[in-house]
Amino acid sequence: MIVRAALFGLALLPGVCTAGVPLVEGLTVTTAIAGPAGDYESRKRLAGREGDGWRLRYSASVPGDAGRPRSIDSERLLHDADLLAAHTYRSRFEADTDEDYPGTTALGASVQVLAELKAAGKSRFALVGEDHWMADALAAMPGAQESAIGLAAALMANPGASYKGELARRSAGTLSVLVNGQISSLPVIVAGGRFTAKSGQTLDAELSLLDDANNPITLQWRIGTASLRVVRIDFPVPDNKQLGETLKAKKRVTLPGLFFDFGSAMLKPESAAAVRTIAEAAGEAPGTLTLEGHTDIVGDTAKNLALSRARAESVRAALISINPELAARLSAQGYGATRPQAANTTLEGRAQNRRVELVAQ
């Protein structure tokens, strides 16, 4: 059975969207965690169908030696049966490994776990992580940032440990996430509990699950003072004309589906589909156009300004490589952190500020 969800739905209330994030090829979920030098991001992308499930590609930029980011890449098979009914959430990914762990999920909880939380208020559950980093995340530390960074770096560590227990429903609410470039408030079910390893060690964890009966992605995960947060969700929309229509109506559009490494202006390969869509929209728009690069406020002001300009130039070069006629009427400009569209005090706000916009004159 192929597990799929309806396309992202219409608004139920102003600013609150229905919970339809599709399990389709190209779905990309971006998670961020705060660090002293900026926000480190990881991405999980459905690369395509394989056998009885999906091939998931994982990439991350995490703190390395001397404060330099370290890239981690992995692949995993997600089985349809597990997306439906598994009760083990394996969030840890191993570098340069083709992973296959039947009986586990990787994007969040299974359909059955969410259904049990909504019907009975509880569900048996297991978290697979590495033993000592969970202890570190719970230890008393000077601040949440240090704890969170240790958590993020150790998500890829070996060996693994399973913490078993029960999720209990605590509340419902919304979380702000960029969905295909648009700020959206997504409904969530918040559940948590105490989990125990074979060693007897316990930890408290809390998950905020997308309230989508077909695709309950984990949008936020808390362990002790550490918190991982989904800040972006991108997926292809068939016959997407939204970019062109928004540009025509508002003269400005935040470009979805563009991905860069930490502190880098080089477009990641997973940006290719979005670049084609943007090139089409830009080609159909009349007059002159400008690509505007923006960053969050973390880091050196001059470096942020240079990075924002470099990212806009990188997008411009990619668009011109597809449509050379754009060269004469498409320019690039960087504004650094001077034009935020959200607060820089939260992970989701900073993610919304790290953007490239297409502007019609």
C-alpha positions as CSV (number, residue, x, y, z in Angstrom):
1,M,0.0,0.0,0.0
2,I,1.4,3.4,-0.9
3,V,0.8,6.0,1.8
4,R,-0.1,9.4,0.4
5,A,-1.8,12.5,1.7
6,A,-3.9,15.2,0.0
7,L,-2.2,18.3,-1.2
8,F,-1.8,21.2,1.3
9,G,-5.3,22.3,2.0
10,L,-7.3,25.5,2.3
11,A,-7.4,27.7,5.4
12,L,-9.8,26.7,8.2
13,L,-9.2,29.9,10.1
14,P,-7.2,33.0,9.3
15,G,-3.6,32.0,9.4
16,V,-4.3,28.4,10.3
17,C,-4.0,25.8,7.5
18,T,-5.4,22.3,7.2
19,A,-2.8,19.5,7.7
20,G,-2.3,18.1,4.3
21,V,1.5,17.7,3.6
22,P,1.8,15.1,0.8
23,L,4.1,12.1,0.8
24,V,5.3,12.8,-2.7
25,E,8.7,12.7,-4.5
26,G,10.5,15.8,-3.6
27,L,9.0,16.5,-0.2
28,T,11.7,18.2,1.8
29,V,11.5,18.8,5.5
30,T,14.1,21.2,6.9
31,T,14.9,21.1,10.7
32,A,17.0,23.8,12.4
33,I,18.8,24.1,15.7
34,A,20.4,27.2,17.2
35,G,24.1,27.5,17.6
36,P,26.4,30.4,18.6
37,A,27.5,31.0,15.0
38,G,24.0,30.6,13.5
39,D,21.3,28.1,12.9
40,Y,22.4,24.6,11.7
41,E,20.0,22.8,9.4
42,S,19.3,19.3,8.4
43,R,17.1,18.2,5.5
44,K,15.1,15.0,4.9
45,R,14.0,14.5,1.3
46,L,11.9,11.9,-0.3
47,A,14.0,11.0,-3.4
48,G,11.4,8.5,-4.9
49,R,9.6,5.3,-4.6
50,E,11.6,2.1,-4.0
51,G,10.1,-1.3,-3.5
52,D,7.4,-1.1,-0.8
53,G,8.3,2.4,0.3
54,W,10.3,5.5,-0.1
55,R,14.0,6.3,-0.4
56,L,14.8,9.1,2.0
57,R,17.9,11.2,1.6
58,Y,19.3,13.0,4.7
59,S,21.8,15.8,4.7
60,A,22.9,18.0,7.6
61,S,25.4,20.7,8.5
62,V,26.5,20.4,12.1
63,P,29.3,21.9,14.2
64,G,32.7,20.5,13.6
65,D,36.3,21.1,14.6
66,A,37.3,24.8,15.2
67,G,33.7,25.8,14.8
68,R,33.6,24.9,11.1
69,P,30.4,23.2,9.9
70,R,30.6,19.5,9.0
71,S,28.4,17.9,6.3
72,I,26.7,14.6,6.9
73,D,24.8,12.7,4.2
74,S,22.9,9.4,4.5
75,E,20.0,7.4,2.8
76,R,17.3,5.3,4.4
77,L,14.4,3.2,3.2
78,L,11.0,4.0,4.7
79,H,8.5,1.2,4.4
80,D,4.9,1.9,3.8
81,A,3.8,-0.6,6.5
82,D,6.0,1.3,9.0
83,L,4.6,4.7,8.0
84,L,1.2,3.2,8.8
85,A,1.8,1.3,12.0
86,A,5.4,1.5,13.5
87,H,5.8,2.6,17.1
88,T,9.5,3.3,17.0
89,Y,10.9,6.7,15.8
90,R,14.5,6.5,14.7
91,S,15.7,10.1,14.3
92,R,19.4,9.3,14.4
93,F,21.1,9.1,11.0
94,E,24.5,7.6,10.2
95,A,27.0,9.3,7.9
96,D,27.6,7.7,4.5
97,T,25.4,4.7,5.2
98,D,22.6,3.1,3.2
99,E,20.2,2.5,6.1
100,D,17.2,0.1,6.3
101,Y,15.5,-0.3,9.7
102,P,12.1,-2.1,9.3
103,G,9.7,-1.3,12.2
104,T,10.8,2.4,12.4
105,T,9.8,5.8,11.1
106,A,12.1,8.7,10.3
107,L,10.0,11.8,9.6
108,G,7.8,11.5,12.7
109,A,5.2,9.2,14.2
110,S,3.2,6.6,12.2
111,V,-0.4,7.1,11.2
112,Q,-1.5,4.6,13.9
113,V,0.4,6.4,16.7
114,L,-1.4,9.7,15.8
115,A,-4.7,7.9,15.6
116,E,-4.2,6.4,19.1
117,L,-3.2,9.7,20.6
118,K,-6.4,11.3,19.2
119,A,-8.7,8.5,20.1
120,A,-7.3,7.2,23.4
121,G,-4.9,10.0,24.5
122,K,-1.9,7.7,24.6
123,S,0.3,5.3,22.5
124,R,3.2,3.1,23.2
125,F,6.4,4.6,21.7
126,A,10.1,4.2,21.4
127,L,12.9,6.7,20.6
128,V,16.1,5.5,19.1
129,G,19.1,7.7,19.8
130,E,22.7,7.5,21.1
131,D,22.9,6.8,24.9
132,H,25.3,9.5,26.2
133,W,24.0,12.4,24.2
134,M,20.5,12.0,25.6
135,A,22.1,12.1,29.1
136,D,24.0,15.2,28.1
137,A,20.9,16.9,26.8
138,L,19.3,16.4,30.2
139,A,22.3,17.5,32.3
140,A,22.4,20.9,33.9
141,M,24.3,23.1,31.5
142,P,25.1,26.9,31.3
143,G,22.5,27.4,28.6
144,A,20.1,25.8,26.2
145,Q,22.3,26.5,23.2
146,E,25.2,24.4,24.4
147,S,22.8,21.5,25.2
148,A,21.0,21.8,21.9
149,I,24.3,21.8,19.9
150,G,25.4,18.7,21.7
151,L,22.1,17.1,20.8
152,A,22.3,18.0,17.1
153,A,25.9,16.8,16.7
154,A,25.2,13.5,18.4
155,L,22.1,12.7,16.4
156,M,24.6,11.1,14.0
157,A,26.7,9.4,16.6
158,N,27.2,5.6,17.2
159,P,26.1,3.3,18.8
160,G,22.4,3.7,19.3
161,A,20.0,3.1,22.2
162,S,16.3,2.6,22.3
163,Y,14.2,4.4,24.9
164,K,10.8,2.9,25.4
165,G,7.7,4.2,27.1
166,E,4.3,5.8,26.3
167,L,3.4,9.0,24.6
168,A,0.5,10.8,26.3
169,R,-1.4,13.6,24.6
170,R,-0.9,16.9,26.4
171,S,-2.4,19.6,24.2
172,A,-3.2,20.9,20.7
173,G,-2.0,24.1,19.0
174,T,-0.2,25.5,16.0
175,L,3.4,26.0,14.9
176,S,4.6,28.5,12.3
177,V,6.4,26.9,9.4
178,L,7.4,28.0,5.9
179,V,5.4,25.9,3.5
180,N,6.6,26.3,-0.1
181,G,7.8,29.8,0.8
182,Q,4.6,30.9,2.5
183,I,4.4,31.4,6.3
184,S,1.8,28.9,7.6
185,S,0.4,28.0,11.0
186,L,0.2,24.2,11.1
187,P,-2.0,22.4,13.5
188,V,-0.2,20.1,15.9
189,I,-0.8,17.5,18.6
190,V,1.6,17.8,21.5
191,A,2.5,14.5,23.3
192,G,5.2,13.5,25.7
193,G,6.3,11.1,28.3
194,R,9.1,9.4,30.2
195,F,11.2,6.9,28.3
196,T,13.5,4.2,29.7
197,A,16.6,2.4,28.1
198,K,17.7,-1.1,29.0
199,S,20.4,0.4,31.2
200,G,17.6,1.9,33.4
201,Q,18.4,5.4,32.3
202,T,15.3,7.6,31.8
203,L,14.6,10.7,29.9
204,D,11.6,13.0,29.3
205,A,10.7,13.9,25.8
206,E,8.0,15.8,24.0
207,L,6.9,15.7,20.3
208,S,4.8,18.1,18.4
209,L,3.2,16.1,15.6
210,L,1.6,17.6,12.5
211,D,-2.1,16.9,12.9
212,D,-2.3,15.1,9.5
213,A,-4.0,11.7,9.6
214,N,-1.8,10.6,6.7
215,N,1.5,12.2,7.4
216,P,2.2,13.1,11.1
217,I,5.6,14.7,10.7
218,T,7.3,15.7,13.9
219,L,7.5,19.5,13.8
220,Q,9.2,20.0,17.1
221,W,11.1,17.6,19.4
222,R,12.2,18.5,23.0
223,I,14.6,16.5,25.2
224,G,15.6,18.3,28.4
225,T,16.6,21.8,27.4
226,A,17.3,20.8,23.8
227,S,14.8,21.5,21.0
228,L,14.9,20.6,17.3
229,R,12.4,22.5,15.2
230,V,11.1,22.1,11.6
231,V,11.3,25.5,10.0
232,R,10.6,24.7,6.3
233,I,8.5,22.2,4.3
234,D,8.8,22.2,0.5
235,F,7.1,19.9,-2.0
236,P,6.3,20.1,-5.7
237,V,2.8,21.1,-6.7
238,P,1.6,19.9,-10.1
239,D,1.1,22.7,-12.7
240,N,2.2,25.3,-10.1
241,K,1.4,28.8,-11.3
242,Q,1.4,30.3,-7.9
243,L,4.8,32.0,-8.2
244,G,3.9,33.8,-11.4
245,E,0.5,34.8,-10.0
246,T,1.9,36.1,-6.8
247,L,4.6,38.0,-8.6
248,K,2.0,39.6,-10.9
249,A,-0.3,40.6,-8.0
250,K,2.2,41.6,-5.3
251,K,5.3,42.4,-7.3
252,R,7.3,40.4,-4.8
253,V,7.5,36.7,-4.0
254,T,9.7,34.6,-1.6
255,L,11.3,31.8,-3.6
256,P,10.6,28.3,-2.3
257,G,12.7,25.2,-2.7
258,L,16.1,26.9,-2.7
259,F,18.7,25.3,-0.4
260,F,22.2,26.3,0.7
261,D,24.7,24.9,3.2
262,F,25.5,26.8,6.4
263,G,27.2,30.0,5.5
264,S,27.5,29.1,1.8
265,A,26.1,30.6,-1.4
266,M,26.3,27.4,-3.4
267,L,22.9,26.1,-4.4
268,K,22.3,22.5,-3.2
269,P,21.4,19.9,-5.9
270,E,17.9,19.5,-4.4
271,S,17.2,23.1,-5.5
272,A,17.1,22.1,-9.2
273,A,13.3,21.6,-9.5
274,A,12.6,24.9,-7.9
275,V,15.1,26.7,-10.1
276,R,13.3,25.4,-13.2
277,T,9.9,26.6,-11.8
278,I,11.3,30.0,-10.9
279,A,13.0,30.4,-14.3
280,E,9.6,29.7,-16.0
281,A,7.8,32.3,-13.8
282,A,10.6,34.9,-14.4
283,G,10.5,34.3,-18.1
284,E,6.8,35.0,-18.3
285,A,7.0,38.1,-16.1
286,P,7.3,41.4,-18.1
287,G,9.9,44.1,-17.5
288,T,12.9,44.1,-15.2
289,L,13.3,41.8,-12.2
290,T,15.6,41.8,-9.2
291,L,16.7,39.0,-6.9
292,E,17.0,40.1,-3.3
293,G,19.1,38.1,-0.8
294,H,18.4,38.3,2.9
295,T,19.8,36.7,6.1
296,D,19.0,36.5,9.7
297,I,20.7,38.7,12.3
298,V,23.1,36.2,13.7
299,G,26.8,36.7,12.9
300,D,28.9,39.5,11.5
301,T,27.0,42.3,9.7
302,A,29.4,42.6,6.8
303,K,29.6,38.9,6.3
304,N,25.8,38.6,6.3
305,L,25.6,41.4,3.7
306,A,28.1,39.6,1.5
307,L,26.4,36.2,1.9
308,S,23.0,37.6,1.0
309,R,24.4,39.2,-2.2
310,A,26.3,36.0,-3.1
311,R,23.2,33.9,-2.7
312,A,21.2,36.2,-4.9
313,E,23.9,36.1,-7.5
314,S,24.0,32.3,-7.3
315,V,20.3,32.1,-8.0
316,R,20.6,34.6,-10.8
317,A,23.3,32.5,-12.5
318,A,21.2,29.3,-12.1
319,L,18.2,31.0,-13.7
320,I,20.2,32.4,-16.6
321,S,21.7,29.0,-17.3
322,I,18.1,27.8,-18.0
323,N,16.9,30.9,-19.7
324,P,19.7,33.0,-21.1
325,E,17.3,35.8,-22.1
326,L,16.9,36.7,-18.4
327,A,20.5,38.0,-18.3
328,A,19.5,41.4,-19.7
329,R,16.6,42.1,-17.3
330,L,17.5,40.2,-14.1
331,S,19.8,41.7,-11.5
332,A,20.8,40.7,-8.0
333,Q,21.1,42.6,-4.7
334,G,21.9,41.7,-1.1
335,Y,20.5,43.3,2.0
336,G,21.9,41.1,4.8
337,A,19.8,41.3,7.9
338,T,18.4,44.8,7.3
339,R,15.0,43.8,6.1
340,P,13.6,41.1,8.4
341,Q,10.1,39.8,7.8
342,A,9.9,38.0,11.2
343,A,11.5,38.2,14.6
344,N,15.1,37.0,14.9
345,T,14.5,35.7,18.4
346,T,13.2,32.3,17.3
347,L,14.3,29.5,15.0
348,E,11.3,29.8,12.8
349,G,11.6,33.6,12.6
350,R,15.3,33.4,11.6
351,A,14.4,30.7,9.0
352,Q,11.8,33.1,7.5
353,N,14.4,35.9,7.3
354,R,17.0,33.7,5.5
355,R,15.4,34.0,2.0
356,V,15.8,35.1,-1.6
357,E,13.0,37.1,-3.1
358,L,12.1,37.8,-6.7
359,V,10.9,41.4,-7.2
360,A,9.2,42.9,-10.3
361,Q,9.9,46.6,-11.0
